[in-house]
C-alpha cells in the first residue's frame, strides 16, 4: 500500500494542468499514464487516500444506525 502525500497530489494536479502524462513523485517513483482520464482517476484516488489518512489521525469515526419504519 502506498502512502500518499500532499506533494504527490500537487504533482499530479500540475501534470494535469500542463498536459504531461509522466509524473515523478517525491519518493522517486515515476509513473507514465496512458491518458488524461487515468491522471484524473489517480488524482481522485490520492485525494480520497489523503482524506482517509486525515480522518484516521483525527479520530473521526462515523457509525451508521439503520432506521426501520416498522419499529424493529
mmCIF file of the N, C-alpha and C atoms, coordinates in Angstrom:
data_MODEL
# 
_entry.id   MODEL 
# 
loop_
_atom_site.group_PDB 
_atom_site.id 
_atom_site.type_symbol 
_atom_site.label_atom_id 
_atom_site.label_alt_id 
_atom_site.label_comp_id 
_atom_site.label_asym_id 
_atom_site.label_entity_id 
_atom_site.label_seq_id 
_atom_site.pdbx_PDB_ins_code 
_atom_site.Cartn_x 
_atom_site.Cartn_y 
_atom_site.Cartn_z 
_atom_site.occupancy 
_atom_site.B_iso_or_equiv 
_atom_site.pdbx_formal_charge 
_atom_site.auth_seq_id 
_atom_site.auth_comp_id 
_atom_site.auth_asym_id 
_atom_site.auth_atom_id 
_atom_site.pdbx_PDB_model_num 
ATOM 1   N N  . UNK A 1 1  ? 0.843   -1.178 0.000   1.00 0.00 ? 1  UNK A N  1 
ATOM 2   C CA . UNK A 1 1  ? 0.000   0.000  0.000   1.00 0.00 ? 1  UNK A CA 1 
ATOM 3   C C  . UNK A 1 1  ? 0.884   1.237  0.000   1.00 0.00 ? 1  UNK A C  1 
ATOM 4   N N  . UNK A 1 2  ? 0.535   2.171  -0.819  1.00 0.00 ? 2  UNK A N  1 
ATOM 5   C CA . UNK A 1 2  ? 1.305   3.394  -0.953  1.00 0.00 ? 2  UNK A CA 1 
ATOM 6   C C  . UNK A 1 2  ? 0.739   4.460  -0.032  1.00 0.00 ? 2  UNK A C  1 
ATOM 7   N N  . UNK A 1 3  ? 1.633   5.126  0.662   1.00 0.00 ? 3  UNK A N  1 
ATOM 8   C CA . UNK A 1 3  ? 1.228   6.255  1.478   1.00 0.00 ? 3  UNK A CA 1 
ATOM 9   C C  . UNK A 1 3  ? 1.406   7.511  0.639   1.00 0.00 ? 3  UNK A C  1 
ATOM 10  N N  . UNK A 1 4  ? 0.315   8.197  0.390   1.00 0.00 ? 4  UNK A N  1 
ATOM 11  C CA . UNK A 1 4  ? 0.347   9.380  -0.447  1.00 0.00 ? 4  UNK A CA 1 
ATOM 12  C C  . UNK A 1 4  ? 0.588   10.614 0.407   1.00 0.00 ? 4  UNK A C  1 
ATOM 13  N N  . UNK A 1 5  ? 1.201   11.617 -0.188  1.00 0.00 ? 5  UNK A N  1 
ATOM 14  C CA . UNK A 1 5  ? 1.433   12.888 0.491   1.00 0.00 ? 5  UNK A CA 1 
ATOM 15  C C  . UNK A 1 5  ? 0.766   13.995 -0.312  1.00 0.00 ? 5  UNK A C  1 
ATOM 16  N N  . UNK A 1 6  ? 0.645   15.148 0.315   1.00 0.00 ? 6  UNK A N  1 
ATOM 17  C CA . UNK A 1 6  ? 0.050   16.280 -0.393  1.00 0.00 ? 6  UNK A CA 1 
ATOM 18  C C  . UNK A 1 6  ? 0.927   16.723 -1.561  1.00 0.00 ? 6  UNK A C  1 
ATOM 19  N N  . UNK A 1 7  ? 2.233   16.515 -1.465  1.00 0.00 ? 7  UNK A N  1 
ATOM 20  C CA . UNK A 1 7  ? 3.100   16.867 -2.593  1.00 0.00 ? 7  UNK A CA 1 
ATOM 21  C C  . UNK A 1 7  ? 2.818   15.972 -3.801  1.00 0.00 ? 7  UNK A C  1 
ATOM 22  N N  . UNK A 1 8  ? 2.427   14.710 -3.549  1.00 0.00 ? 8  UNK A N  1 
ATOM 23  C CA . UNK A 1 8  ? 2.040   13.831 -4.656  1.00 0.00 ? 8  UNK A CA 1 
ATOM 24  C C  . UNK A 1 8  ? 0.787   14.350 -5.349  1.00 0.00 ? 8  UNK A C  1 
ATOM 25  N N  . UNK A 1 9  ? -0.160  14.821 -4.560  1.00 0.00 ? 9  UNK A N  1 
ATOM 26  C CA . UNK A 1 9  ? -1.390  15.367 -5.128  1.00 0.00 ? 9  UNK A CA 1 
ATOM 27  C C  . UNK A 1 9  ? -1.094  16.623 -5.942  1.00 0.00 ? 9  UNK A C  1 
ATOM 28  N N  . UNK A 1 10 ? -0.224  17.468 -5.427  1.00 0.00 ? 10 UNK A N  1 
ATOM 29  C CA . UNK A 1 10 ? 0.159   18.686 -6.145  1.00 0.00 ? 10 UNK A CA 1 
ATOM 30  C C  . UNK A 1 10 ? 0.868   18.329 -7.446  1.00 0.00 ? 10 UNK A C  1 
ATOM 31  N N  . UNK A 1 11 ? 1.714   17.312 -7.410  1.00 0.00 ? 11 UNK A N  1 
ATOM 32  C CA . UNK A 1 11 ? 2.433   16.878 -8.604  1.00 0.00 ? 11 UNK A CA 1 
ATOM 33  C C  . UNK A 1 11 ? 1.476   16.379 -9.676  1.00 0.00 ? 11 UNK A C  1 
ATOM 34  N N  . UNK A 1 12 ? 0.493   15.575 -9.283  1.00 0.00 ? 12 UNK A N  1 
ATOM 35  C CA . UNK A 1 12 ? -0.477  15.053 -10.243 1.00 0.00 ? 12 UNK A CA 1 
ATOM 36  C C  . UNK A 1 12 ? -1.330  16.195 -10.799 1.00 0.00 ? 12 UNK A C  1 
ATOM 37  N N  . UNK A 1 13 ? -1.733  17.108 -9.951  1.00 0.00 ? 13 UNK A N  1 
ATOM 38  C CA . UNK A 1 13 ? -2.545  18.234 -10.425 1.00 0.00 ? 13 UNK A CA 1 
ATOM 39  C C  . UNK A 1 13 ? -1.763  19.129 -11.383 1.00 0.00 ? 13 UNK A C  1 
ATOM 40  N N  . UNK A 1 14 ? -0.474  19.336 -11.120 1.00 0.00 ? 14 UNK A N  1 
ATOM 41  C CA . UNK A 1 14 ? 0.323   20.147 -12.044 1.00 0.00 ? 14 UNK A CA 1 
ATOM 42  C C  . UNK A 1 14 ? 0.522   19.425 -13.372 1.00 0.00 ? 14 UNK A C  1 
ATOM 43  N N  . UNK A 1 15 ? 0.626   18.094 -13.342 1.00 0.00 ? 15 UNK A N  1 
ATOM 44  C CA . UNK A 1 15 ? 0.726   17.330 -14.582 1.00 0.00 ? 15 UNK A CA 1 
ATOM 45  C C  . UNK A 1 15 ? -0.560  17.430 -15.385 1.00 0.00 ? 15 UNK A C  1 
ATOM 46  N N  . UNK A 1 16 ? -1.707  17.401 -14.698 1.00 0.00 ? 16 UNK A N  1 
ATOM 47  C CA . UNK A 1 16 ? -2.991  17.546 -15.374 1.00 0.00 ? 16 UNK A CA 1 
ATOM 48  C C  . UNK A 1 16 ? -3.089  18.925 -16.021 1.00 0.00 ? 16 UNK A C  1 
ATOM 49  N N  . UNK A 1 17 ? -2.665  19.939 -15.292 1.00 0.00 ? 17 UNK A N  1 
ATOM 50  C CA . UNK A 1 17 ? -2.759  21.306 -15.801 1.00 0.00 ? 17 UNK A CA 1 
ATOM 51  C C  . UNK A 1 17 ? -1.842  21.544 -16.999 1.00 0.00 ? 17 UNK A C  1 
ATOM 52  N N  . UNK A 1 18 ? -0.677  20.901 -16.993 1.00 0.00 ? 18 UNK A N  1 
ATOM 53  C CA . UNK A 1 18 ? 0.280   21.132 -18.075 1.00 0.00 ? 18 UNK A CA 1 
ATOM 54  C C  . UNK A 1 18 ? 0.119   20.144 -19.227 1.00 0.00 ? 18 UNK A C  1 
ATOM 55  N N  . UNK A 1 19 ? -0.664  19.092 -19.033 1.00 0.00 ? 19 UNK A N  1 
ATOM 56  C CA . UNK A 1 19 ? -0.878  18.119 -20.097 1.00 0.00 ? 19 UNK A CA 1 
ATOM 57  C C  . UNK A 1 19 ? 0.185   17.038 -20.181 1.00 0.00 ? 19 UNK A C  1 
ATOM 58  N N  . UNK A 1 20 ? 1.040   16.941 -19.182 1.00 0.00 ? 20 UNK A N  1 
ATOM 59  C CA . UNK A 1 20 ? 2.103   15.936 -19.153 1.00 0.00 ? 20 UNK A CA 1 
ATOM 60  C C  . UNK A 1 20 ? 1.534   14.631 -18.618 1.00 0.00 ? 20 UNK A C  1 
ATOM 61  N N  . UNK A 1 21 ? 1.926   13.511 -19.216 1.00 0.00 ? 21 UNK A N  1 
ATOM 62  C CA . UNK A 1 21 ? 1.413   12.217 -18.771 1.00 0.00 ? 21 UNK A CA 1 
ATOM 63  C C  . UNK A 1 21 ? 2.395   11.473 -17.874 1.00 0.00 ? 21 UNK A C  1 
ATOM 64  N N  . UNK A 1 22 ? 3.629   11.933 -17.781 1.00 0.00 ? 22 UNK A N  1 
ATOM 65  C CA . UNK A 1 22 ? 4.635   11.279 -16.947 1.00 0.00 ? 22 UNK A CA 1 
ATOM 66  C C  . UNK A 1 22 ? 4.807   12.071 -15.657 1.00 0.00 ? 22 UNK A C  1 
ATOM 67  N N  . UNK A 1 23 ? 4.726   11.360 -14.524 1.00 0.00 ? 23 UNK A N  1 
ATOM 68  C CA . UNK A 1 23 ? 4.790   12.009 -13.211 1.00 0.00 ? 23 UNK A CA 1 
ATOM 69  C C  . UNK A 1 23 ? 5.883   11.350 -12.385 1.00 0.00 ? 23 UNK A C  1 
ATOM 70  N N  . UNK A 1 24 ? 6.740   12.165 -11.765 1.00 0.00 ? 24 UNK A N  1 
ATOM 71  C CA . UNK A 1 24 ? 7.744   11.665 -10.830 1.00 0.00 ? 24 UNK A CA 1 
ATOM 72  C C  . UNK A 1 24 ? 7.354   12.153 -9.440  1.00 0.00 ? 24 UNK A C  1 
ATOM 73  N N  . UNK A 1 25 ? 7.113   11.196 -8.542  1.00 0.00 ? 25 UNK A N  1 
ATOM 74  C CA . UNK A 1 25 ? 6.665   11.535 -7.196  1.00 0.00 ? 25 UNK A CA 1 
ATOM 75  C C  . UNK A 1 25 ? 7.845   11.851 -6.292  1.00 0.00 ? 25 UNK A C  1 
ATOM 76  N N  . UNK A 1 26 ? 7.564   12.355 -5.092  1.00 0.00 ? 26 UNK A N  1 
ATOM 77  C CA . UNK A 1 26 ? 8.587   12.812 -4.159  1.00 0.00 ? 26 UNK A CA 1 
ATOM 78  C C  . UNK A 1 26 ? 9.532   11.690 -3.725  1.00 0.00 ? 26 UNK A C  1 
ATOM 79  N N  . UNK A 1 27 ? 9.018   10.449 -3.657  1.00 0.00 ? 27 UNK A N  1 
ATOM 80  C CA . UNK A 1 27 ? 9.873   9.346  -3.213  1.00 0.00 ? 27 UNK A CA 1 
ATOM 81  C C  . UNK A 1 27 ? 10.648  8.693  -4.357  1.00 0.00 ? 27 UNK A C  1 
ATOM 82  N N  . UNK A 1 28 ? 10.589  9.277  -5.553  1.00 0.00 ? 28 UNK A N  1 
ATOM 83  C CA . UNK A 1 28 ? 11.379  8.784  -6.672  1.00 0.00 ? 28 UNK A CA 1 
ATOM 84  C C  . UNK A 1 28 ? 10.626  7.883  -7.639  1.00 0.00 ? 28 UNK A C  1 
ATOM 85  N N  . UNK A 1 29 ? 9.403   7.506  -7.310  1.00 0.00 ? 29 UNK A N  1 
ATOM 86  C CA . UNK A 1 29 ? 8.616   6.676  -8.234  1.00 0.00 ? 29 UNK A CA 1 
ATOM 87  C C  . UNK A 1 29 ? 8.255   7.494  -9.459  1.00 0.00 ? 29 UNK A C  1 
ATOM 88  N N  . UNK A 1 30 ? 8.368   6.866  -10.620 1.00 0.00 ? 30 UNK A N  1 
ATOM 89  C CA . UNK A 1 30 ? 7.994   7.532  -11.859 1.00 0.00 ? 30 UNK A CA 1 
ATOM 90  C C  . UNK A 1 30 ? 6.904   6.712  -12.525 1.00 0.00 ? 30 UNK A C  1 
ATOM 91  N N  . UNK A 1 31 ? 5.814   7.376  -12.876 1.00 0.00 ? 31 UNK A N  1 
ATOM 92  C CA . UNK A 1 31 ? 4.682   6.707  -13.487 1.00 0.00 ? 31 UNK A CA 1 
ATOM 93  C C  . UNK A 1 31 ? 4.285   7.455  -14.741 1.00 0.00 ? 31 UNK A C  1 
ATOM 94  N N  . UNK A 1 32 ? 4.051   6.696  -15.811 1.00 0.00 ? 32 UNK A N  1 
ATOM 95  C CA . UNK A 1 32 ? 3.551   7.307  -17.042 1.00 0.00 ? 32 UNK A CA 1 
ATOM 96  C C  . UNK A 1 32 ? 2.131   6.814  -17.272 1.00 0.00 ? 32 UNK A C  1 
ATOM 97  N N  . UNK A 1 33 ? 1.211   7.739  -17.342 1.00 0.00 ? 33 UNK A N  1 
ATOM 98  C CA . UNK A 1 33 ? -0.190  7.418  -17.522 1.00 0.00 ? 33 UNK A CA 1 
ATOM 99  C C  . UNK A 1 33 ? -0.526  7.415  -19.003 1.00 0.00 ? 33 UNK A C  1 
ATOM 100 N N  . UNK A 1 34 ? -1.489  6.597  -19.386 1.00 0.00 ? 34 UNK A N  1 
ATOM 101 C CA . UNK A 1 34 ? -1.857  6.442  -20.784 1.00 0.00 ? 34 UNK A CA 1 
ATOM 102 C C  . UNK A 1 34 ? -2.705  7.600  -21.301 1.00 0.00 ? 34 UNK A C  1 
ATOM 103 N N  . UNK A 1 35 ? -3.509  8.183  -20.421 1.00 0.00 ? 35 UNK A N  1 
ATOM 104 C CA . UNK A 1 35 ? -4.425  9.229  -20.874 1.00 0.00 ? 35 UNK A CA 1 
ATOM 105 C C  . UNK A 1 35 ? -4.711  10.199 -19.736 1.00 0.00 ? 35 UNK A C  1 
ATOM 106 N N  . UNK A 1 36 ? -5.400  11.250 -20.083 1.00 0.00 ? 36 UNK A N  1 
ATOM 107 C CA . UNK A 1 36 ? -5.816  12.232 -19.087 1.00 0.00 ? 36 UNK A CA 1 
ATOM 108 C C  . UNK A 1 36 ? -6.820  11.623 -18.119 1.00 0.00 ? 36 UNK A C  1 
ATOM 109 N N  . UNK A 1 37 ? -7.650  10.698 -18.606 1.00 0.00 ? 37 UNK A N  1 
ATOM 110 C CA . UNK A 1 37 ? -8.619  10.032 -17.735 1.00 0.00 ? 37 UNK A CA 1 
ATOM 111 C C  . UNK A 1 37 ? -7.927  9.274  -16.613 1.00 0.00 ? 37 UNK A C  1 
ATOM 112 N N  . UNK A 1 38 ? -6.811  8.632  -16.917 1.00 0.00 ? 38 UNK A N  1 
ATOM 113 C CA . UNK A 1 38 ? -6.067  7.920  -15.881 1.00 0.00 ? 38 UNK A CA 1 
ATOM 114 C C  . UNK A 1 38 ? -5.452  8.880  -14.879 1.00 0.00 ? 38 UNK A C  1 
ATOM 115 N N  . UNK A 1 39 ? -4.980  10.022 -15.359 1.00 0.00 ? 39 UNK A N  1 
ATOM 116 C CA . UNK A 1 39 ? -4.442  11.031 -14.440 1.00 0.00 ? 39 UNK A CA 1 
ATOM 117 C C  . UNK A 1 39 ? -5.532  11.564 -13.515 1.00 0.00 ? 39 UNK A C  1 
ATOM 118 N N  . UNK A 1 40 ? -6.704  11.804 -14.072 1.00 0.00 ? 40 UNK A N  1 
ATOM 119 C CA . UNK A 1 40 ? -7.814  12.276 -13.247 1.00 0.00 ? 40 UNK A CA 1 
ATOM 120 C C  . UNK A 1 40 ? -8.238  11.222 -12.229 1.00 0.00 ? 40 UNK A C  1 
ATOM 121 N N  . UNK A 1 41 ? -8.210  9.954  -12.632 1.00 0.00 ? 41 UNK A N  1 
ATOM 122 C CA . UNK A 1 41 ? -8.535  8.873  -11.697 1.00 0.00 ? 41 UNK A CA 1 
ATOM 123 C C  . UNK A 1 41 ? -7.485  8.794  -10.591 1.00 0.00 ? 41 UNK A C  1 
ATOM 124 N N  . UNK A 1 42 ? -6.221  8.971  -10.947 1.00 0.00 ? 42 UNK A N  1 
ATOM 125 C CA . UNK A 1 42 ? -5.154  8.957  -9.941  1.00 0.00 ? 42 UNK A CA 1 
ATOM 126 C C  . UNK A 1 42 ? -5.326  10.109 -8.965  1.00 0.00 ? 42 UNK A C  1 
ATOM 127 N N  . UNK A 1 43 ? -5.746  11.260 -9.470  1.00 0.00 ? 43 UNK A N  1 
ATOM 128 C CA . UNK A 1 43 ? -5.992  12.408 -8.594  1.00 0.00 ? 43 UNK A CA 1 
ATOM 129 C C  . UNK A 1 43 ? -7.093  12.088 -7.588  1.00 0.00 ? 43 UNK A C  1 
ATOM 130 N N  . UNK A 1 44 ? -8.165  11.464 -8.056  1.00 0.00 ? 44 UNK A N  1 
ATOM 131 C CA . UNK A 1 44 ? -9.267  11.102 -7.150  1.00 0.00 ? 44 UNK A CA 1 
ATOM 132 C C  . UNK A 1 44 ? -8.820  10.085 -6.104  1.00 0.00 ? 44 UNK A C  1 
ATOM 133 N N  . UNK A 1 45 ? -8.000  9.111  -6.508  1.00 0.00 ? 45 UNK A N  1 
ATOM 134 C CA . UNK A 1 45 ? -7.513  8.086  -5.575  1.00 0.00 ? 45 UNK A CA 1 
ATOM 135 C C  . UNK A 1 45 ? -6.629  8.718  -4.507  1.00 0.00 ? 45 UNK A C  1 
ATOM 136 N N  . UNK A 1 46 ? -5.714  9.587  -4.928  1.00 0.00 ? 46 UNK A N  1 
ATOM 137 C CA . UNK A 1 46 ? -4.804  10.222 -3.969  1.00 0.00 ? 46 UNK A CA 1 
ATOM 138 C C  . UNK A 1 46 ? -5.587  11.126 -3.023  1.00 0.00 ? 46 UNK A C  1 
ATOM 139 N N  . UNK A 1 47 ? -6.537  11.877 -3.566  1.00 0.00 ? 47 UNK A N  1 
ATOM 140 C CA . UNK A 1 47 ? -7.340  12.767 -2.727  1.00 0.00 ? 47 UNK A CA 1 
ATOM 141 C C  . UNK A 1 47 ? -8.160  11.981 -1.698  1.00 0.00 ? 47 UNK A C  1 
ATOM 142 N N  . UNK A 1 48 ? -8.737  10.864 -2.121  1.00 0.00 ? 48 UNK A N  1 
ATOM 143 C CA . UNK A 1 48 ? -9.513  10.034 -1.194  1.00 0.00 ? 48 UNK A CA 1 
ATOM 144 C C  . UNK A 1 48 ? -8.612  9.415  -0.134  1.00 0.00 ? 48 UNK A C  1 
ATOM 145 N N  . UNK A 1 49 ? -7.423  8.980  -0.528  1.00 0.00 ? 49 UNK A N  1 
ATOM 146 C CA . UNK A 1 49 ? -6.491  8.391  0.436   1.00 0.00 ? 49 UNK A CA 1 
ATOM 147 C C  . UNK A 1 49 ? -6.042  9.425  1.467   1.00 0.00 ? 49 UNK A C  1 
ATOM 148 N N  . UNK A 1 50 ? -5.806  10.650 1.021   1.00 0.00 ? 50 UNK A N  1 
ATOM 149 C CA . UNK A 1 50 ? -5.413  11.699 1.957   1.00 0.00 ? 50 UNK A CA 1 
ATOM 150 C C  . UNK A 1 50 ? -6.542  12.033 2.930   1.00 0.00 ? 50 UNK A C  1 
ATOM 151 N N  . UNK A 1 51 ? -7.772  12.023 2.443   1.00 0.00 ? 51 UNK A N  1 
ATOM 152 C CA . UNK A 1 51 ? -8.908  12.264 3.336   1.00 0.00 ? 51 UNK A CA 1 
ATOM 153 C C  . UNK A 1 51 ? -9.035  11.153 4.370   1.00 0.00 ? 51 UNK A C  1 
ATOM 154 N N  . UNK A 1 52 ? -8.836  9.901  3.938   1.00 0.00 ? 52 UNK A N  1 
ATOM 155 C CA . UNK A 1 52 ? -8.917  8.782  4.879   1.00 0.00 ? 52 UNK A CA 1 
ATOM 156 C C  . UNK A 1 52 ? -7.790  8.848  5.904   1.00 0.00 ? 52 UNK A C  1 
ATOM 157 N N  . UNK A 1 53 ? -6.592  9.248  5.477   1.00 0.00 ? 53 UNK A N  1 
ATOM 158 C CA . UNK A 1 53 ? -5.484  9.395  6.417   1.00 0.00 ? 53 UNK A CA 1 
ATOM 159 C C  . UNK A 1 53 ? -5.778  10.484 7.437   1.00 0.00 ? 53 UNK A C  1 
ATOM 160 N N  . UNK A 1 54 ? -6.371  11.581 6.985   1.00 0.00 ? 54 UNK A N  1 
ATOM 161 C CA . UNK A 1 54 ? -6.701  12.678 7.896   1.00 0.00 ? 54 UNK A CA 1 
ATOM 162 C C  . UNK A 1 54 ? -7.772  12.250 8.890   1.00 0.00 ? 54 UNK A C  1 
ATOM 163 N N  . UNK A 1 55 ? -8.749  11.480 8.436   1.00 0.00 ? 55 UNK A N  1 
ATOM 164 C CA . UNK A 1 55 ? -9.793  11.012 9.338   1.00 0.00 ? 55 UNK A CA 1 
ATOM 165 C C  . UNK A 1 55 ? -9.238  10.019 10.346  1.00 0.00 ? 55 UNK A C  1 
ATOM 166 N N  . UNK A 1 56 ? -8.305  9.176  9.930   1.00 0.00 ? 56 UNK A N  1 
ATOM 167 C CA . UNK A 1 56 ? -7.718  8.204  10.852  1.00 0.00 ? 56 UNK A CA 1 
ATOM 168 C C  . UNK A 1 56 ? -6.902  8.914  11.928  1.00 0.00 ? 56 UNK A C  1 
ATOM 169 N N  . UNK A 1 57 ? -6.198  9.957  11.554  1.00 0.00 ? 57 UNK A N  1 
ATOM 170 C CA . UNK A 1 57 ? -5.398  10.712 12.516  1.00 0.00 ? 57 UNK A CA 1 
ATOM 171 C C  . UNK A 1 57 ? -6.299  11.543 13.416  1.00 0.00 ? 57 UNK A C  1 
ATOM 172 N N  . UNK A 1 58 ? -7.341  12.117 12.824  1.00 0.00 ? 58 UNK A N  1 
ATOM 173 C CA . UNK A 1 58 ? -8.243  12.981 13.578  1.00 0.00 ? 58 UNK A CA 1 
ATOM 174 C C  . UNK A 1 58 ? -9.179  12.228 14.491  1.00 0.00 ? 58 UNK A C  1 
ATOM 175 N N  . UNK A 1 59 ? -9.307  10.938 14.304  1.00 0.00 ? 59 UNK A N  1 
ATOM 176 C CA . UNK A 1 59 ? -10.158 10.135 15.153  1.00 0.00 ? 59 UNK A CA 1 
ATOM 177 C C  . UNK A 1 59 ? -11.634 10.217 14.811  1.00 0.00 ? 59 UNK A C  1 
ATOM 178 N N  . UNK A 1 60 ? -11.943 10.633 13.606  1.00 0.00 ? 60 UNK A N  1 
ATOM 179 C CA . UNK A 1 60 ? -13.349 10.699 13.198  1.00 0.00 ? 60 UNK A CA 1 
ATOM 180 C C  . UNK A 1 60 ? -13.828 9.286  12.908  1.00 0.00 ? 60 UNK A C  1 
ATOM 181 N N  . UNK A 1 61 ? -14.846 8.877  13.621  1.00 0.00 ? 61 UNK A N  1 
ATOM 182 C CA . UNK A 1 61 ? -15.398 7.547  13.425  1.00 0.00 ? 61 UNK A CA 1 
ATOM 183 C C  . UNK A 1 61 ? -16.910 7.690  13.285  1.00 0.00 ? 61 UNK A C  1 
ATOM 184 N N  . UNK A 1 62 ? -17.400 7.411  12.112  1.00 0.00 ? 62 UNK A N  1 
ATOM 185 C CA . UNK A 1 62 ? -18.834 7.556  11.883  1.00 0.00 ? 62 UNK A CA 1 
ATOM 186 C C  . UNK A 1 62 ? -19.501 6.205  11.977  1.00 0.00 ? 62 UNK A C  1 
ATOM 187 N N  . UNK A 1 63 ? -20.564 6.182  12.700  1.00 0.00 ? 63 UNK A N  1 
ATOM 188 C CA . UNK A 1 63 ? -21.315 4.951  12.865  1.00 0.00 ? 63 UNK A CA 1 
ATOM 189 C C  . UNK A 1 63 ? -22.709 5.153  12.318  1.00 0.00 ? 63 UNK A C  1 
ATOM 190 N N  . UNK A 1 64 ? -23.113 4.271  11.470  1.00 0.00 ? 64 UNK A N  1 
ATOM 191 C CA . UNK A 1 64 ? -24.432 4.387  10.856  1.00 0.00 ? 64 UNK A CA 1 
ATOM 192 C C  . UNK A 1 64 ? -25.383 3.412  11.523  1.00 0.00 ? 64 UNK A C  1 
ATOM 193 N N  . UNK A 1 65 ? -26.531 3.928  11.900  1.00 0.00 ? 65 UNK A N  1 
ATOM 194 C CA . UNK A 1 65 ? -27.554 3.101  12.531  1.00 0.00 ? 65 UNK A CA 1 
ATOM 195 C C  . UNK A 1 65 ? -28.750 3.030  11.603  1.00 0.00 ? 65 UNK A C  1 
ATOM 196 N N  . UNK A 1 66 ? -29.204 1.822  11.297  1.00 0.00 ? 66 UNK A N  1 
ATOM 197 C CA . UNK A 1 66 ? -30.356 1.717  10.388  1.00 0.00 ? 66 UNK A CA 1 
ATOM 198 C C  . UNK A 1 66 ? -31.633 2.183  11.072  1.00 0.00 ? 66 UNK A C  1 
ATOM 199 N N  . UNK A 1 67 ? -32.534 2.666  10.269  1.00 0.00 ? 67 UNK A N  1 
ATOM 200 C CA . UNK A 1 67 ? -33.841 3.119  10.753  1.00 0.00 ? 67 UNK A CA 1 
ATOM 201 C C  . UNK A 1 67 ? -34.914 2.296  10.044  1.00 0.00 ? 67 UNK A C  1 
ATOM 202 N N  . UNK A 1 68 ? -35.766 1.668  10.817  1.00 0.00 ? 68 UNK A N  1 
ATOM 203 C CA . UNK A 1 68 ? -36.824 0.851  10.251  1.00 0.00 ? 68 UNK A CA 1 
ATOM 204 C C  . UNK A 1 68 ? -38.162 1.473  10.595  1.00 0.00 ? 68 UNK A C  1 
ATOM 205 N N  . UNK A 1 69 ? -39.025 1.569  9.629   1.00 0.00 ? 69 UNK A N  1 
ATOM 206 C CA . UNK A 1 69 ? -40.333 2.183  9.841   1.00 0.00 ? 69 UNK A CA 1 
ATOM 207 C C  . UNK A 1 69 ? -41.268 1.269  10.635  1.00 0.00 ? 69 UNK A C  1 
ATOM 208 N N  . UNK A 1 70 ? -41.032 -0.024 10.625  1.00 0.00 ? 70 UNK A N  1 
ATOM 209 C CA . UNK A 1 70 ? -41.960 -0.921 11.303  1.00 0.00 ? 70 UNK A CA 1 
ATOM 210 C C  . UNK A 1 70 ? -41.601 -1.148 12.777  1.00 0.00 ? 70 UNK A C  1 
ATOM 211 N N  . UNK A 1 71 ? -40.639 -0.421 13.285  1.00 0.00 ? 71 UNK A N  1 
ATOM 212 C CA . UNK A 1 71 ? -40.338 -0.480 14.700  1.00 0.00 ? 71 UNK A CA 1 
ATOM 213 C C  . UNK A 1 71 ? -39.279 -1.473 15.121  1.00 0.00 ? 71 UNK A C  1 
ATOM 214 N N  . UNK A 1 72 ? -38.632 -2.124 14.198  1.00 0.00 ? 72 UNK A N  1 
ATOM 215 C CA . UNK A 1 72 ? -37.572 -3.074 14.564  1.00 0.00 ? 72 UNK A CA 1 
ATOM 216 C C  . UNK A 1 72 ? -36.358 -2.391 15.093  1.00 0.00 ? 72 UNK A C  1 
# 
